[in-house]
Each structure stands twice: as structure tokens, then as C-alpha cells.
């Protein structure tokens, strides 16, 4: 069986989740490659997946053509995620023997993914798919270095998924919280509520975090300016962040001394 998996499907169907499940089945010593076609310079999914496997090599558009061949030559597993906005007939990859996996939502209308003649396997995913992606918009906000006040962030997120900034079909984010943790936020239309997951990365209690942080929203009639403005209202200022981090470090030292 091929060790190269190309994973396609509509927005919010569970492509990244399916890849995450596969990564966790490989031993920690196994080198693995991941490429997100359509991710560009916004590595949200790659940042999340890197927390799941220590030997995951997340490729960029610049080095993918060379590294894909190298990884396939070394018989390393390769996972290529195709953004919903990428035309399937436009895919040209320097690989041989690629297994094409298509994820589709349950009980969804027939889409281009259902009819993709080159698919090797169709898997029923999650969520709901619109009949057409013609009117779908994607809004991205790069938030690296920003830290969020949890109560303000919670209000924003609930407003976002309930339609205050347009009809949201899919929303996901990696966000830094004032207590030093980094969280993955997930919302998929058709599923109940949101999923919040603390990433297994070191706590940031000294200055601003250095890793990637960002928000991606897919939907219709999105108010990008409103999203940006409200996000900024949730940011923690430098002085307040320094005070909060000093308090957290003191609390940690107190607990350590008590033990």
C-alpha cells in the first residue's frame, strides 16, 4: 500500500482530524511529512499537528517539491491536505503511487468531491456541506505574539459562531491565553458546540509567545473588519501581561516550595 495520502474534502469535514488520527498510530521515531495545499503562509493546521508527533516535518510551498521526493524516497509516510478552495483537477505533485482519500459529510448533497474520479477511498466525515462553495468566504487573522483575556475571548467566540459577523460554516484558531497556555479552538456547523483543546506546548510565562497563532473563519457574508476590531478588544496589553505572568510565576514558586 502507498505511503502517500492525499486528503481532500469540503471545509469542516474533518480532514485535519483524520490526519491527526493517522499520525498518532506511527511510532515517535518515525519521520513523517505533512503538506497543506492552500495553507500558504498560515500554518494553523501544521502547528497543531506538530504537537502530536515529534518527527513531523511540515513542508512549505517553497521546499515541498524537493522534500516530497526525499520523503517518498526514504519510504516515510506523507500526508497532503488539500484546502476546500483548491480545484481537484489542478493538482500536480512530484509523487508516484499516491492514495487519494476523500472525506464527505454525512447526508450531504453530491459535490465535486463525491464525483472525483481519481479518488481511491471515500470516508464519511462530520459536519454539513453547502450545496455550493461559490459564495463561501475565508477570513484569516494572523495573531502571533498576541495574548487573549479569557472572558473577552469567550464572548467574541460565542458571538462569532452564533452569526454576529456573518454565517459561519467553519471556524478554527490557535490562541494564546493569559495563563500561558495555548489552545486550539474548533467550530463546525452541524455539530453541537465548540471544541477547546490545550496544546501540549510549554507554558509562556515570560513575555509574549513566539509560536504561530491565528484565526481562520469560513462562511458567507463575513464581516472581516468587525472580526478584526473585536479581536483587538480581547488583547492583553504589555503591562497587564507582565503583572499576570509575575503573579503566575509567584504562585508556581509557592506550590513548588510547599512540596
Secondary structure per residue as TSV (DSSP state, phi and psi in degrees):
chain	resnum	aa	ss	phi	psi
A	1	X	-	360.0	146.3
A	2	X	-	-63.7	148.8
A	3	X	S	-101.6	10.8
A	4	X	E	-114.2	122.3
A	5	X	E	-122.0	118.4
A	6	X	E	-101.1	120.8
A	7	X	E	-114.6	116.4
A	8	X	E	-125.6	164.3
A	9	X	E	155.4	170.4
A	10	X	S	-68.8	168.7
A	11	X	T	-62.8	134.4
A	12	X	T	80.3	11.9
A	13	X	S	-86.2	-13.8
A	14	X	S	108.7	25.9
A	15	X	H	-63.0	-49.3
A	16	X	H	-65.0	-38.2
A	17	X	H	-62.8	-41.7
A	18	X	H	-62.9	-42.7
A	19	X	H	-64.5	-40.8
A	20	X	H	-58.1	-41.5
A	21	X	H	-63.5	-38.0
A	22	X	H	-68.8	-40.5
A	23	X	H	-59.0	-39.7
A	24	X	T	-72.5	-8.4
A	25	X	T	-90.6	-10.9
A	26	X	S	-89.8	145.2
A	27	X	-	-64.5	152.3
A	28	X	T	-59.0	-23.6
A	29	X	T	-83.6	-7.2
A	30	X	-	-81.1	121.7
A	31	X	-	-71.4	135.9
A	32	X	E	-137.8	145.5
A	33	X	E	-112.5	145.9
A	34	X	E	-137.9	134.7
A	35	X	E	-134.7	131.6
A	36	X	E	-107.7	104.7
A	37	X	E	-77.1	114.6
A	38	X	T	108.4	-9.6
A	39	X	T	-74.8	-31.4
A	40	X	T	56.5	-132.2
A	41	X	T	-93.7	25.3
A	42	X	-	-124.6	78.8
A	43	X	-	-83.6	52.1
A	44	X	H	-63.4	-52.0
A	45	X	H	-65.8	-38.6
A	46	X	H	-62.9	-40.9
A	47	X	H	-61.8	-42.1
A	48	X	H	-65.2	-49.0
A	49	X	H	-63.6	-32.0
A	50	X	H	-63.3	-24.0
A	51	X	T	-77.8	-9.4
A	52	X	T	-98.8	-21.1
A	53	X	-	-145.9	125.1
A	54	X	T	-69.7	-18.9
A	55	X	T	-110.2	22.2
A	56	X	E	-79.8	124.0
A	57	X	E	-101.7	106.1
A	58	X	E	-87.9	114.6
A	59	X	-	-86.1	154.0
A	60	X	-	-108.6	169.0
A	61	X	T	-60.6	-31.2
A	62	X	T	-73.0	-37.7
A	63	X	T	-107.0	0.1
A	64	X	H	-62.1	-43.3
A	65	X	H	-60.3	-35.8
A	66	X	H	-81.6	-47.4
A	67	X	H	-69.9	-31.8
A	68	X	H	-60.5	-43.8
A	69	X	H	-65.0	-41.1
A	70	X	H	-62.5	-45.9
A	71	X	H	-66.3	-39.2
A	72	X	H	-68.3	-37.1
A	73	X	H	-63.4	-30.1
A	74	X	T	-88.8	5.3
A	75	X	T	61.2	29.6
A	76	X	-	-83.3	144.0
A	77	X	E	-61.1	140.5
A	78	X	E	-129.5	128.4
A	79	X	E	-119.5	122.1
A	80	X	E	-117.3	115.7
A	81	X	E	-97.5	129.6
A	82	X	E	-104.7	120.1
A	83	X	-	-60.2	148.6
A	84	X	T	-61.5	-23.3
A	85	X	T	-89.3	2.4
A	86	X	S	-92.8	125.3
A	87	X	-	-68.3	128.1
A	88	X	G	-62.0	-33.1
A	89	X	G	-78.9	-0.3
A	90	X	G	-96.8	-2.8
A	91	X	-	-73.8	123.4
A	92	X	-	-133.9	110.4
A	93	X	-	-124.3	144.8
A	94	X	S	-82.8	50.4
A	95	X	-	-130.9	158.0
A	96	X	S	-121.4	154.3
A	97	X	S	55.9	54.5
A	98	X	E	-94.7	131.6
A	99	X	E	-93.2	118.2
A	100	X	E	-92.8	115.7
A	101	X	E	-107.4	129.3
A	102	X	E	-116.5	128.3
A	103	X	E	-105.4	134.4
A	104	X	E	-130.5	148.5
A	105	X	-	-70.8	154.3
A	106	X	T	-67.3	139.1
A	107	X	T	56.2	34.1
A	108	X	-	-93.3	157.2
A	109	X	-	-64.8	156.6
A	110	X	-	-64.3	135.0
A	111	X	-	-127.1	178.5
A	112	X	T	-59.4	-31.2
A	113	X	T	-69.4	-36.4
A	114	X	T	-61.5	-34.7
A	115	X	T	-99.3	9.5
A	116	X	-	-67.8	113.6
A	117	X	T	-69.6	-19.6
A	118	X	T	-93.4	4.6
A	119	X	-	-71.7	141.2
A	120	X	S	-98.8	-24.3
A	121	X	E	-154.4	136.0
A	122	X	E	-112.7	125.3
A	123	X	E	-117.9	134.5
A	124	X	E	-79.0	120.6
A	125	X	-	-98.4	-133.0
A	126	X	S	-131.9	178.9
A	127	X	S	76.4	-167.7
A	128	X	-	-128.9	146.5
A	129	X	-	-113.4	135.5
A	130	X	-	-68.1	156.3
A	131	X	S	-65.4	-26.6
A	132	X	-	-141.5	145.3
A	133	X	S	-98.2	6.2
A	134	X	T	-58.6	-40.8
A	135	X	T	-93.1	0.3
A	136	X	-	-72.1	137.1
A	137	X	E	-111.7	156.6
A	138	X	E	-125.8	125.8
A	139	X	E	-115.3	128.4
A	140	X	E	-122.6	141.2
A	141	X	E	-129.4	117.0
A	142	X	E	-80.7	123.1
A	143	X	-	-125.2	17.8
A	144	X	T	-57.5	132.6
A	145	X	T	91.6	-16.7
A	146	X	-	-85.0	147.0
A	147	X	-	-124.2	139.4
A	148	X	B	-109.1	143.3
A	149	X	-	-78.5	118.1
A	150	X	H	-55.1	-47.6
A	151	X	H	-61.1	-42.0
A	152	X	H	-65.8	-40.1
A	153	X	H	-64.1	-40.0
A	154	X	H	-62.7	-41.7
A	155	X	H	-63.0	-45.7
A	156	X	H	-60.0	-46.1
A	157	X	H	-63.4	-41.9
A	158	X	H	-65.0	-40.6
A	159	X	H	-61.4	-42.7
A	160	X	H	-60.6	-52.8
A	161	X	H	-76.0	-16.2
A	162	X	T	-93.3	3.7
A	163	X	T	100.8	11.6
A	164	X	T	-67.3	-21.6
A	165	X	T	-120.9	24.8
A	166	X	S	116.2	171.1
A	167	X	E	-79.6	112.0
A	168	X	E	-96.0	123.7
A	169	X	E	-95.0	-30.2
A	170	X	E	-155.2	134.9
A	171	X	E	-141.6	134.6
A	172	X	E	-148.1	151.9
A	173	X	E	-158.2	152.7
A	174	X	E	-116.8	118.5
A	175	X	E	-132.3	142.6
A	176	X	E	-93.8	128.7
A	177	X	B	-102.9	156.6
A	178	X	T	-61.8	-21.3
A	179	X	T	-83.7	6.6
A	180	X	S	96.8	-9.5
A	181	X	-	-84.1	158.5
A	182	X	E	-119.7	128.9
A	183	X	E	-118.0	146.5
A	184	X	E	-97.7	124.4
A	185	X	E	-106.1	137.8
A	186	X	E	-139.5	130.9
A	187	X	E	-137.8	132.7
A	188	X	E	-131.1	124.8
A	189	X	T	-59.3	134.1
A	190	X	T	101.2	-15.0
A	191	X	S	-108.2	153.0
A	192	X	S	-78.2	128.1
A	193	X	S	66.2	-164.5
A	194	X	E	-121.3	161.3
A	195	X	E	-111.3	129.4
A	196	X	E	-120.9	126.3
A	197	X	E	-136.1	121.9
A	198	X	E	-72.4	127.2
A	199	X	-	-80.1	146.9
A	200	X	S	-83.5	76.0
A	201	X	S	-130.3	156.8
A	202	X	-	-59.8	144.1
A	203	X	-	-63.1	142.5
A	204	X	-	-104.9	104.4
A	205	X	-	-121.1	18.8
A	206	X	S	-143.7	94.0
A	207	X	S	80.5	-162.5
A	208	X	S	-90.9	144.1
A	209	X	-	-64.4	148.9
A	210	X	-	-99.9	-20.8
A	211	X	S	-74.8	171.1
A	212	X	-	-63.1	142.1
A	213	X	-	-146.2	138.8
A	214	X	E	-174.5	168.1
A	215	X	E	-126.0	135.6
A	216	X	E	-127.9	127.7
A	217	X	E	-126.1	133.5
A	218	X	E	-121.0	130.6
A	219	X	E	179.1	-159.1
A	220	X	E	-125.2	142.5
A	221	X	S	62.6	36.5
A	222	X	-	-73.5	137.5
A	223	X	-	-96.5	85.6
A	224	X	H	-60.9	-41.0
A	225	X	H	-64.9	-40.2
A	226	X	H	-66.2	-39.7
A	227	X	H	-61.2	-47.6
A	228	X	H	-62.1	-44.7
A	229	X	H	-63.4	-43.7
A	230	X	H	-70.9	-36.0
A	231	X	H	-57.1	-44.1
A	232	X	H	-62.1	-30.3
A	233	X	H	-69.2	-15.8
A	234	X	T	-94.1	-6.7
A	235	X	B	-69.7	145.5
A	236	X	-	-94.5	126.0
A	237	X	-	-70.7	160.9
A	238	X	H	-56.1	-47.5
A	239	X	H	-63.3	-44.8
A	240	X	H	-66.4	-37.9
A	241	X	H	-64.3	-43.1
A	242	X	H	-61.6	-41.2
A	243	X	H	-65.2	-42.5
A	244	X	H	-66.3	-42.6
A	245	X	H	-66.6	-37.2
A	246	X	H	-63.0	-40.7
A	247	X	H	-63.7	-43.7
A	248	X	H	-65.7	-40.7
A	249	X	H	-66.5	-38.3
A	250	X	H	-64.0	-41.5
A	251	X	H	-64.2	-40.0
A	252	X	H	-64.4	-42.4
A	253	X	H	-64.1	-38.4
A	254	X	H	-62.7	-43.9
A	255	X	H	-65.2	-42.2
A	256	X	H	-63.5	-41.6
A	257	X	H	-67.7	-32.7
A	258	X	H	-69.3	-26.6
A	259	X	-	-88.4	360.0
